[in-house]
């Protein structure tokens, strides 16, 4: 009886096929909800960035701008709530909790690639900040590493979650010197992958201004080179090259249209008596009769030059003035952020840590390709010798190479991607993403003043070669901020304490400026590893109404390095 009863009971519980499918779906949804809840509770949490202290690595609320001249795309940071309330740039704190970063109503911006000013962005809709997936238990079994992006509770506002980059660890004496990070008196260097994660574009040759009469090229080609679609070509048998002019160079100069605060000088024996020396603040021109130097601040306006030239027939004065005008357009490379507000006369810190990326194709010949770079302290020359099948590195003009490696065979077969960087006072060279030899590291003391206006050039002789996709990047230059900690003198971190900085150093409020600079271990919330669920504004029209809705932007999905 018990068996029969058992069978009857079992038979009575068998539902209809349709209700079975519904029950399975219902059970699956419940299980998924439970799994997601447990996953978020113990493993992963989502955050959205509201401000721009980590730009351009991670973005807060911003507008996606495309330069009308060079078509270079960049992000420009905007206020969270679009309320016009002036606030100095240094007060941005890069929080994740949604605190409003208020900003002046700013409808015109400058292109960080070609220096075009007054790009009207008033009609561009605002975009959401990056959304992060954060691994909550990342630091349960290990400590945060240097250069790692972390999410933590702000030591000055524990109710808010912030995102920054770790640059100092327990027990270290941390200090920022000339834009670099020092721990216990030793410069802290980034690995190749870390350099790529943090680098900021200076100029991309693939995005050149078109039909722009006010623009002058930044890459200047010497004899023998001819322009291609996205670069330059040269032939070993080119008749324009003689033995004395080899190698033939293509050289980078940091040419800007206008503005700047840099100083440019030329020699001038005497200021003509018949010419009135400008005294207006709007004409930043000075003459030093003792040093016999003519100088200007920023780019010298051509209208000013013409007005002065017309007042005299002194050819030496006219030549000096025109030379000063031309030279003033070549500015030092600075810590420019397209993300930040820039009135055109913002004082930028000169940057020496650069990375050149280029695609090089050797089509024939047994000659050499040379890359020369300066960092304000050293002069580097990398020689790709196709005859001896070697790559050699020379420093400061010494005849003996400090590094020698075999030339990768693929360089002679197909186009090769070459990267050379001087980040953190070391030279690193890669071919197709792989290090060619061990980094060469400088031991010289830091120079006091560094200005790089013509930092890099490439030369070729006795080769058929093509060079294209030229891209120049810079490292983050860590500015003073409010300079409370770790700037004028080292800051000692106690056990279990960390020093954190934002990548967007000019506007980031971080350990340099907080009243309580150190982040303690228990304040860490986790390690962000993925930008997920990104969106962009999509325009909709209903009758006379035009508005915007959020639509997926899969191009912004990326792992966080």
Secondary structure, DSSP 8 states (H G I E B T S, - for coil): -HHHHHHHHHHHT---HHHHHHHHHHHHHHHHHHHHHHHHHHTEEEEE--S-TTTTTS--SEEEEE-TTT--EEEEE--SS--B----GGG---BSS-----B----EE--TTT----EE-TTS--B---EEEEETTTTSSS---TT-EEEEEETTEEEEEEEEEEEE-TT-EEEEETTEEEETTEE----HHHHHHH-EEEEETTS---S-TT---SEEE-TT-EE-SSEEEE-TT-TT--GGG-SEEEEE--B-SS----EEEEE-S---TTS-----TTS-EEEETTTTEEEEES---HHHHHHHHTT---HHHHHHHHHHHHHHTB---B---TTS---S-----B---EEEEEEEEEEE-S-EEEEEEE-SS-EEEEEEETTTTEEEEEETT-SS-SEEEE--GGGGTS-EEEEEE-GGGEEEEEETTEESS--EE--S---S----SS-EEEEEES-EEEEEEEEEEE------TT-SSSSSS-EE--TTEEEEE-SSTTT--STTT-SS--EEGGGEEEEEEEE-S-EEEEEEEETTEEEEEEEE-GGG-EE--
